[in-house]
Amino acid sequence: MRYFVTGAAGFIGSHLVDRLLALGHEVTGFDNFSTGQRRFLEQASRSTAFTLIEGDTLDTAALARAVRGADFVFHLAGNADVRFGLDHPQRDLEQNTIATFNVLEAMRASGVRRIAFSSSGSVYGEPDLFPTPEGAPFPVQTSLYGASKLAGEGLISAYCDGFGFQGYIFRFVSILGERYSHGHVFDFYRSLCANPHELTVLGDGRQRKSYLYVQGCLDAMLLAIERARDTVNVFNLGTDEYCEVNDSIGWITGHLGVTPRLKYTGGQRGWPGDSPFIFLDCTKIRALGWEPALSIREGVIRTIEYLQASPWLLEARRGSGECG
């Protein structure tokens, strides 16, 4: 198979590239390196089955050229900056919604008909049903990020119905693991490296979240595209557990051997649009034979161990001026 992966130099995308190559496939990676890291693709670059194209999903001509010859598209590129979405509302529209439209149009022009899309549990807003199944009624959207991802899902569904595509939509919880560089575990670790005596916590620390280890995420996606045969296939990807932010703080500080004073900013949410409770029903993907690779605690510890062994990543993120 010939796979085309947008966001190939990102956290999840680079792991996917490595996995597909290990399975004997040909892979073309597409990334503009706005947040992706070239070092994540060092292993892939040694393979003759891998082609890297530096390009932007908003560049329709470059995208159309790059996707030619592919059998299947994994569209993982996008803006994942949920926290600061209100500071630059156009970014979610452009990088998550318009970019998805551009990918679909490039596929249509080249005769590529199968796509997997990295959506998010954020599309459920603040649901009334927990754990939240794929068929839950959609509430009012609470973040620009979630709204832009839901719009991307709608476009994919429409292309499946109108142009004979087959789509796989994966609604992730937050993903953890090696190469992770965006989110609260990264932010807590970076903050504790700078000052192990105090840690600022957005919200009240009692927000309940679910997380999934990156290799388990890949297992689920690859199993779904192998076994699920509907025209539009929607899967929640998460674990059958959740934790409080305070729990993750305890695991992180315990592993690092520090006891900082915790400074809470107050309120049930860390920022506008932050859902205080995320817990997805993953019965559907489990019915295909999938199980998470690690518990949430194990995923958090594995992530911290990777960050400890990769100080260059903190410098790279500092140099980009980003925070998660």
C-alpha positions in Angstrom: 0.0 0.0 0.0 1.1 3.6 -0.6 0.1 5.9 2.2 0.1 9.6 2.3 0.4 11.2 5.8 -0.2 14.9 6.5 1.4 16.1 9.7 4.1 13.4 9.2 6.7 15.2 11.4 4.3 15.6 14.3 3.9 13.6 17.5 1.3 11.1 16.2 2.2 11.4 12.5 5.8 10.5 12.9 5.0 7.4 14.9 2.4 6.4 12.3 5.1 6.8 9.5 7.5 4.6 11.4 4.7 1.9 12.0 3.6 1.9 8.3 7.2 1.6 7.1 7.8 -1.3 9.6 4.8 -3.0 8.1 6.4 -2.9 4.6 4.3 -0.1 3.1 5.4 2.9 1.0 4.9 6.3 2.8 4.9 9.9 1.6 5.0 12.3 4.5 3.8 15.9 4.1 4.6 18.6 6.7 5.3 22.3 6.9 7.3 21.9 10.1 5.5 24.7 11.9 5.3 22.4 14.9 6.7 19.1 13.6 10.3 18.1 14.3 12.7 16.8 11.7 14.3 14.6 14.3 11.1 12.7 14.7 11.6 11.5 11.1 15.3 10.4 11.4 14.4 6.7 11.5 12.0 7.0 8.6 14.4 9.0 6.5 16.8 6.0 6.4 14.1 4.0 4.5 14.0 4.0 0.7 10.2 3.5 1.0 9.8 6.9 2.6 9.5 10.2 0.8 9.3 13.5 2.7 7.6 16.5 1.1 7.8 19.9 2.8 4.5 21.6 2.2 1.5 23.3 3.7 -2.1 21.9 3.5 -3.2 25.4 2.6 -1.1 25.3 -0.5 -3.6 23.5 -2.8 -1.2 23.1 -5.8 1.6 21.5 -3.6 -0.9 19.3 -1.9 -2.5 18.1 -5.1 0.9 17.2 -6.5 2.0 15.4 -3.3 -1.1 13.1 -2.9 -0.9 11.7 -6.5 -0.3 7.9 -6.5 -1.5 7.3 -2.9 -3.9 4.5 -2.0 -4.9 5.9 1.4 -4.6 9.2 3.2 -4.0 9.8 6.9 -4.9 13.4 7.5 -3.3 14.2 10.9 -2.1 17.8 10.2 -3.9 20.5 12.0 -3.9 23.1 14.8 -4.1 21.5 18.2 -3.9 24.7 20.2 -7.2 24.4 22.1 -6.2 26.6 24.9 -5.3 29.7 22.9 -7.9 29.3 20.2 -9.8 32.5 21.1 -6.6 34.5 20.6 -6.4 33.5 16.9 -9.9 32.2 15.8 -9.0 32.1 12.1 -6.3 29.5 12.8 -8.7 26.7 13.6 -10.8 27.5 10.6 -7.8 27.5 8.2 -5.7 24.7 9.6 -8.4 22.3 10.7 -11.4 22.9 8.4 -10.2 24.5 5.2 -7.1 22.3 5.2 -9.3 19.2 5.4 -11.4 20.5 2.5 -8.1 21.0 0.6 -7.0 17.4 1.3 -10.3 16.0 0.1 -10.2 18.0 -3.1 -6.6 16.9 -3.8 -7.8 13.3 -3.2 -10.8 13.8 -5.5 -8.6 15.2 -8.3 -6.1 12.2 -8.0 -8.7 9.4 -7.6 -7.8 8.6 -4.0 -10.9 7.5 -2.1 -9.9 6.4 1.4 -9.1 8.8 4.2 -8.5 8.6 8.0 -9.0 11.8 10.0 -7.7 12.7 13.4 -10.7 14.3 15.0 -11.2 14.9 18.8 -13.4 14.1 21.7 -13.7 17.9 21.9 -16.5 17.7 19.3 -18.8 16.5 22.1 -18.5 19.8 23.9 -19.8 19.3 27.4 -22.0 16.2 27.1 -24.6 15.0 29.5 -23.8 11.3 29.0 -20.7 9.5 30.4 -18.9 7.6 29.1 -19.8 9.4 25.9 -20.6 7.2 22.9 -20.2 8.1 19.2 -23.9 8.4 18.8 -24.4 10.9 21.6 -26.4 14.0 20.8 -24.2 16.9 20.0 -24.4 19.8 22.4 -23.5 23.4 21.7 -19.8 23.6 20.8 -17.6 25.0 23.5 -14.3 25.5 21.7 -13.3 26.8 18.3 -11.0 23.7 18.0 -13.9 21.3 18.5 -16.1 23.2 16.1 -13.4 23.2 13.4 -12.9 19.4 13.9 -16.6 18.7 13.7 -16.7 20.7 10.5 -13.9 18.6 9.1 -15.9 15.5 10.0 -18.9 16.8 8.2 -16.9 17.5 5.0 -15.5 14.0 5.0 -18.9 12.5 5.5 -20.3 14.6 2.6 -17.4 13.5 0.3 -18.1 9.9 1.2 -21.7 10.2 0.3 -21.2 12.5 -2.7 -18.0 11.2 -4.3 -17.8 7.6 -3.2 -15.0 8.1 -0.6 -14.6 5.8 2.5 -13.8 7.7 5.7 -12.4 6.8 9.1 -13.0 9.4 11.7 -11.1 9.0 15.0 -12.2 11.0 18.0 -9.2 11.0 20.2 -8.8 11.8 23.9 -5.5 13.5 24.6 -2.6 11.3 23.4 0.6 10.7 25.4 3.9 9.1 24.8 7.3 9.5 23.2 7.6 12.7 21.0 4.8 14.3 22.9 5.4 18.1 23.0 2.0 19.8 23.5 -0.3 19.6 26.5 -0.5 19.7 30.3 2.1 16.9 30.9 4.7 18.8 28.8 3.8 22.1 30.4 4.0 20.7 33.9 7.3 19.1 33.2 8.8 22.2 31.7 7.5 24.3 34.6 9.0 22.0 37.2 12.3 22.0 35.4 12.4 25.7 35.7 11.1 25.9 39.3 10.6 22.6 41.2 9.2 24.5 44.2 6.0 25.8 42.7 3.6 24.7 40.0 0.7 26.8 38.6 -2.3 24.7 37.8 -5.0 26.1 35.5 -8.4 25.5 37.0 -9.0 23.8 40.3 -7.1 20.6 39.6 -10.3 18.5 39.8 -11.0 18.5 36.0 -11.4 14.9 34.9 -9.6 13.8 31.8 -8.9 10.7 29.8 -5.6 10.0 28.0 -4.3 7.3 25.6 -0.8 6.1 24.9 0.3 6.8 21.3 1.1 3.2 20.3 -2.3 2.1 21.5 -3.8 4.9 19.4 -1.9 3.6 16.3 -3.0 0.0 17.1 -6.7 1.2 17.1 -6.5 3.2 13.9 -4.7 0.5 11.9 -7.1 -2.2 13.2 -10.1 0.0 12.3 -9.0 0.6 8.7 -8.4 -3.2 8.3 -11.7 -4.4 9.7 -14.3 -1.6 9.5 -16.1 -1.5 6.2 -18.8 1.1 6.4 -18.7 4.1 4.1 -18.2 6.4 7.1 -16.6 4.8 10.2 -16.5 6.9 13.4 -14.6 5.6 16.4 -13.9 7.0 19.9 -10.3 6.3 20.9 -9.5 6.4 24.7 -9.3 4.2 27.7 -12.0 2.9 30.1 -10.7 5.2 32.8 -10.1 8.9 33.6 -8.1 10.8 36.1 -8.2 14.2 37.8 -5.5 16.7 36.8 -4.4 16.4 40.4 -3.8 12.7 39.9 -1.4 13.4 37.0 0.4 16.1 39.0 1.0 13.5 41.7 2.3 10.9 39.3 4.6 13.5 37.6 6.0 15.0 40.8 6.4 11.6 42.4 8.4 10.4 39.5 10.6 13.5 39.5 11.0 13.4 43.3 9.8 17.0 43.8 7.1 18.4 46.1 6.1 21.8 44.7 3.6 24.2 46.2 0.5 24.0 44.0 -1.0 27.3 42.9 -4.5 26.9 41.5 -6.0 29.6 39.3 -9.6 28.5 40.3 -12.7 27.5 38.6 -13.9 24.3 37.0 -12.1 25.0 33.7 -8.5 25.8 32.9 -9.5 28.2 30.2 -12.6 29.1 28.1 -13.6 26.0 26.1 -11.8 23.5 28.4 -14.2 20.7 29.1 -14.1 19.8 32.8 -14.9 16.1 32.2 -13.8 14.0 29.2 -14.6 10.3 29.2 -15.4 8.5 26.0 -17.2 5.2 25.5 -14.8 3.0 23.4 -17.0 -0.1 23.2 -17.2 0.2 19.4 -13.4 0.0 18.8 -13.0 -2.6 21.5 -15.6 -4.8 19.6 -13.0 -5.0 16.8 -10.6 -6.7 19.2 -8.6 -3.6 20.4 -7.4 -2.9 23.9 -5.3 0.0 25.2 -1.6 -0.7 25.4 -1.0 1.2 28.7 -3.0 2.7 31.6 -3.2 6.5 31.9 -0.7 6.5 34.7 1.7 4.3 32.7 1.3 6.7 29.7 2.1 9.7 31.8 5.2 8.1 33.3 6.4 6.9 29.9 5.9 10.5 28.6 8.0 12.0 31.4 10.7 9.5 30.9 10.9 10.5 27.3 11.0 14.2 28.1 13.8 13.6 30.6 15.8 11.8 27.9 15.1 14.4 25.3 16.1 17.9 26.7 16.5 19.1 23.1 12.7 19.0 22.7 12.2 21.6 25.4 14.7 23.9 23.7 13.0 23.4 20.3 9.6 24.3 21.7 11.1 27.3 23.6 12.7 28.4 20.3 9.4 28.2 18.5 7.7 30.4 21.1 4.9 27.9 21.7 3.3 26.7 24.8 0.7 24.0 25.2 
